Amino acid sequence: MSAFGSNDRKKMLLDDTQPLSCTIEAAENVQGHTVYIMKVQRGSLETSWQVTRRYSDFDALNNMLLISGIDIPLPPKKMFGKLEREFVAERQQALQVYINFVLSHPFLCSSVHVKKFLDPGWRIRKQYFSIKSKNETKKRFILSWTALGPDQYLNEKDLSSAIKLLGSLQHPYIQPVSMSCVSSSGGLVIYDFLESGTLRDILCNTKPRLPFLKKYGNPKSYHAFELPKIRVFGHQILIALKFLNDRGFFHGSLHSGNAAISGGKCKLLDIFNGVLGVPSLLRPYFVQLKKIQTVENIDVYCFGHLLYEMAFGAPLSATSCDNLPNSCAPELRSVLLSILSKEALKNGVPSLSDLLQNPFFAHAAGEVEKVHFKVPTQLKESLRKAKEFTEAHLKEEQKSLRHTKRISKVQAQLSCDDEKKKRHHERRKKQNLELSNNTSSERTETPTVTGPVI
């Protein structure tokens, strides 16, 4: 769109939430080794590249993913006959099954090991480091570095002002930061290290210092919250989200890894995601939903997924949900279905204000201290325009996806029609052949009448 061009961004900013697909197109013998030629594609657009990998590369990737505890179907090694044509063809099919499995798993596909495997030049969009201060050697901090995302539309001055303003925010339900700054390539934020970890750590019954895949790849057990905690924590998250939205900001990437329990309160983390243009972890889901059109809609939809995870321990791995467990309390069921049911997503999700007025959360309402947070008029206008660009980008992507689905549907129908014609032609051919054979058989079996010799 021309509107995006006015922002004059000098480099392409990648959307890491777009799904990757990989097709092993061929295999060839190079210096006594089999090399597999793979086409990798990002999203539904024609953004693709080619990489070559040996079986040993697949094996190395698998060894790095083993920490997840997930049983991944890597074909076994073979010592002899590795270059035989039939074996290479069988292994190519097995490796295709392997890479399809990895890319279909939400945590495996987002692993840096998988990203590097598919593209040697890949840069991680977000990095975390455990650090200590020289003045407070016993206190731990978390430093996060986030590259600018595809929905970053603020100029350098406004972006710096927004990051500085958010960094100074003191809100009862938003985790304060020790430092925040931004450059032309990304933002840096330093938080206090939380010993209890994030909500995801609590839900997965794991320790925050363990590696990502070991913690979340295949949790041994899940720990759902009790109804009173869901009510209170959900209410606190909604207050924080509405506070940001009322002042021109939005979270944009809410999930269980971006919220934590501190001092008995649920607090949001990574509130800088919106202004940094970082796409939501759930973008592949809501890009399919026509009624998710605004940044507030995005925050509400993500909140619905988080509420589901708090209620049942495990995340919802689908776009919508109409069937909830019988154990779900009626008042909580009503809230979840108002956000995640197919009907709600078809007609439109509630606003943050609507949710706060819902009886389920209204009962948790209490005194909320007044927060002083003034947004300069110029920055507020820039944030409004950035929101419009973000929403326009989402609508364009939704439109493109619908167009792609229509084309795929037409192609599938044409392919089906061609297949029907082919089968019909083969049946006719078979019938004609059988008829011809029967006619020939009848002629052969007809006795020859010989008259008397006179």
Helices and strands as residue ranges (DSSP letters): H 2-5, E 20-30, E 33-42, E 48-54, H 55-65, G 66-68, H 85-104, H 112-118, E 126-132, E 140-147, H 156-167, E 179-182, E 186-192, H 199-203, H 212-216, H 227-246, G 256-258, E 259-262, E 265-268, H 273-276, H 283-286, H 295-312, H 330-340, H 342-347, H 352-357, H 359-362, H 377-445
